[in-house]
Amino acid sequence: MKKFKGIAAILLVSFLALTGCTGGSETANVEVDESKDYSQETLVIWSFTDEIETAGDIDHFKEMYTAPGKAFEGLEIEFSAIPIQDGYMDSVLPALSAGTGPDVFTGELDHIKLFIEAGYYANLEAMMEADPDVDIAAEKADYIEYIWQSGIDPETDQLAALSWQQTPGAIFFKTDMAAEVWGSETGFPEEGSDNYNAEVSTWVSQNKFNSIDNLLGAQEEVKEVNEKWRLFPDDQAVRFFAAGTNNPVKWIDEDGKLNSEKITEQIPYIEMVQAMYGDEIKDSLTANAAEWSGPWFEAMGQDLTDAQGEKWQVMAYSMPTWGLRYIIEPNMVKVDENGDLLPKPAEDADQATKDAYEEAEYKGNWGMAVGPNSYFWGGTYLGINTDTDNSEVAYAFIKSMLFDKERLAERQSIDGDMYSVSSVMSPVIENYDGRQALGGMNHLEVFNQEAEKIDLSNVTTYDRGLNDLLGAHITNFKEGAGGYDSISDVLTKFYSDVQVTYPEIYVDGLPTN
């Protein structure tokens, strides 16, 4: 597939300058193919999430470009949302390979790396260069570095995909549990300060979560203080800290082979996971509550109940930006005007009771710490199909989402998410009153600081596959499966899988301990 087919199509169209620039209901400068009747055309958009539709992005594009009197008047838009777990990649990859894929399609980071390598994404930067409305240098300076960096095509060194979101991660934890475990230690903040949650978060970040060894020690200390308490729900919470550094080694070395230094880097993580595991919760350093399971969600509130009817409490969860709003907060406990816990209404409760609960405040007993290294999780990237016959329309849609700062600011004010555009986020962060669920803590500032530490120069297209292969053997090792008596067994079996799955990167002489 030729990468620049979409660009050639753009160069064939005539330029039509319409009034307006980047916001409101006016239309920005766009390329228009005068040979087309746009009322007979359809822009096809596929995504693994429905937010492009539910957040109003499609409606905004229609207002700007397809309404009466606009550049693409009468154009139809066909939008399909296919969750990843329902086979998004299994649907989009064959369509792209056959040349019948959507005009615009989204992906997470490892997806877009694959799309770029296969030549499925057009050169977005070339389209931006041809657009008098867009100053590429200014846009690059405005976007968070790791987001811009992640969408670069290494073959052309130009942008192929971009996201309006940044999704750095953190470790959210219950400050009241932390105070009971570590409150007597030197320097632990005294309760009563206006910035108590933030101060506790800083102390925990610097003293308990700042290295792999300390993270393991923190788990042991939580269990020692209360045998029914666990720091994390399960060991998936520490997978983001496998490297323990903001400058991890690449999985693939300069010769295109499996990197022996990366294997060595993983060994402390393997040892930590093995030390954390017990067949039963009483023997484990975690609550053995698998990610996304019922008990995993349940423990975000007061506690979880195991199969034997015993109750356990979990202190902390590793989650990114979206995890606070969509995952943790809906499961946090709330209090009434007297500070007493409010039970969640039953499904058949009257609407007044449900409304009262919805309006009640959170207990505010959560903080936000950082771990041994910065990390990110998720993010929705946009790109244009190299084979599209509607390059000019597809680009206009991308432009309406990514470069209309007025629209992005409006969008952010509604969803409160972390955006990857500094000009949008800087005033929000500076004027933010704090998150009530976090005791008034300015979590946006923390996320912004974490995002600045993220470097994607070590990311390769093999990362997810190799992590999954190694992870399966780590699970067998921690659970004591036959043939897994040592880390050497884990690595030897991992190499055997690599030889079968990715023979092109295998090399002899890799470390086994």
Helices and strands as residue ranges (DSSP letters): H 5-12, E 14-16, E 30-32, G 38-40, E 42-47, H 51-54, H 57-61, I 62-66, E 76-81, G 84-86, H 88-97, E 104-107, H 109-118, H 124-129, H 136-142, H 145-150, E 152-153, E 158-159, E 161-162, E 169-174, H 175-182, H 196-207, H 212-225, E 229-230, G 235-241, H 260-276, G 281-283, H 294-298, E 304-305, E 311-314, E 316-320, H 321-323, I 324-328, G 329-331, E 334-335, E 341-342, H 351-359, E 361-362, E 366-369, E 381-384, H 391-402, H 405-415, H 422-430, G 436-438, H 443-453, G 456-458, H 463-478, H 487-501, G 503-505
